[in-house]
Amino acid sequence: MTDDRIRVSDADRDRAAARLREHFAAGRLSPDELDERIAAALTAKTAGDVRRVMAGLPDPVPAPQARQPPPWAPPPRGRVPRRAAGSCRWRSSR
């Protein structure tokens, strides 16, 4: 847990304001609440100030991780079945 007395940076204040805009877009805040909270976020001095600005709003949900493609596998060694003429598949080296 973060110490509420730690000073926040401009980037921290900007992130809080961006999150408030996302909550507004999701319908969790009215225009008046958004204005009030953004003003407080942009003048916040400590982590506690930012925490109070975000009170009552859910934390962001982590984005699902993209599925990794299977690792590349080399073509099988040995004889590869022949295909019909004009096929673009590998042929045996025999």
N, C-alpha and C positions, 0 to 999 in steps of 0.2 A: 504494500500500500504506500502511496506517495505521501510524503509529509506535506500537509496543507500550507506550511509556512514557506516552502521553497518558491522562489521567484520564477515566473514564467517568462518565456521569450515572445518576441513578435510572432514567430512561427507557431507557437502554442496557441496564441490568441487567434491567429488566422485559421488554424485547424478547428478550433472551437466554433468560430463563426461559420465555417463551411459546413460543419456537422449540423449546426442550427438551421442552416438553409435546407439541408437534406431533410430534417425533421419537418420543416415547414412544407416542403414539397410532398412529403408523405401524409400531410394533413394532421400532424400532431400539434402544431402551433398555429395560432391565429396571427394575422399580420401585426397586430399590436404587440402580442407576446414576442414575436420574432424581433421587432424593432427594439423592444425593451431588453431582451436577452443579448442581442448582438451588441448593443451599446455597452452593456455590462461586461461582455466578453472582451471587447476591444479596449476596455479600461482596466481589466483585471491585472492585479499585480502578483498574486500568489496562486498556487495550485488550488488552494481552498476556494478562492474567488471563482476560478473556472469550474470547479466541482459544483458549486452552488448554482452557477449559470445553467449547468447541464442537469440539474436535479429533476427527477420525474421523467426523464427521457431514457429510452433503452440505449445500451451500448451498441456500437455498430456490430453487425454480424459479419464474421470473416467470410470472405469470398471463397467459394468452393475451389479446390485445387484442380487444375486441368489434369486430365488423365494423361499419363505418360505413354508415348507409343512404345510398343514392344521393342526390345533391343534388336538391332539389325543382326540377322543370321546369314552367314555365307551360304551359297547354293550347295546342295549336297555333293559330296565327292563321288567319283565313279560314274557309272553309266547313267545318263539321263535319257528318258524315253524320247524317241524320235517323234516328231509331229509331222503333219501334212506339209507338203511343199508350200512355201510362202509364209510359214508360221514364223513368228518372231521369237520363239522360245529357244533356249539353248539346245545344242545338239551334242552328242557324244563326240569326243575327240578321236575316236577310232577311225 
